[in-house]
């Protein structure tokens, strides 16, 4: 069945060459979820579409004709300016895009994920100091939207709220369980409560949260971690973008 | 679709390794070679085998080369203090043909791209870091494409250069020569405006 979609808010997640001058774009659209479309002649010397605009970070309105797995791009409208970002933030965008391609099934609409993604990109220039935490919140909301949500403020071991001073482990399928004390895989209650409330925790807790979210994501990715975790490691020590 | 010949099926399957070639195209190619051009098929098979066996990578710049060193790296006429990093041999060729650049190259054969599984190891960036550490290079010219992946790669290369105390520069982004401002896409124009240069 052919389906015609018009003026659909979307972002480009990934582009790969296809045939001589075409490209296959993975789009994140608001009402149709992740879709793959062929952009005919995109890589030709005189492309039909604005080449410079069809890239990650640029808010777009796209039209396509869908047929089965792969649609064909028929119209692209540029909405506003692309986000101006630093190289560090760019790496976070590459990370996010891989995460979305890996976790979202094609043609499965998640308008809230789209809005959260758009919001996060919009916040990037301001989010520098707290970028890591903004990513953690996005990951938490993404998992919740996909049905893997966890209540980070509720301890299943004691059936009581998580305590600031306690230590916990997080089971990816079930949730939070109290443990005896600090140790391998244990994380402080303060970090969990901050994530649950969406309030920036103390700097030293951010690394704990990143490690914990990574293990959750790894579980839901079926054990095959993201390439971004390996690829985007910095050549010289500074902070990790993902 | 299975044909009457297992060999033909195997050929069709083998042709599908080419990018953009699906079952239908592969079938068309196989039938063409067998029906109309058997000498061409033999020549293709011979050249493919030869190329796959004999063509390796230049030890210095990673571009495709039959010898240990490619002619460019082996040439004493090139300035060893300048190193231009490009994504692909076609990019290298474009720069060779368009500019009077007399330095050497490093060909990554890709760009940092998590979704394509390309990281620093795949691009030989550890090798590049060692070369920067040798102290012969004074300027690293980053000529990655102005895509999101290309920009992230440029950032990575800049970090490598800074770490080794080597000056890093990159190609300018701007208005194409002979074009008119009113027809330039907004992103490019915004870049060109932001990166404007002093006159005189």
Interface residues (C-beta under 8 A of the other chain):
Chain A: X13 X14 X15 X16 X17 X18 X19 X20 X50 X51 X52 X53 X55 X56 X57 X58 X78 X81 X82 X84 X87 X88 X90 X91 X93 X94 X95 X97 X98 X101 X226 X227 X228 X230 X231 X232 X233 X234 X235 X236
Chain B: X19 X20 X112 X113 X114 X115 X116 X117 X118 X119 X120 X125 X129 X147 X148 X149 X151 X152 X154 X155 X156 X158 X159 X160 X162 X163 X185 X186 X187 X188 X190 X194
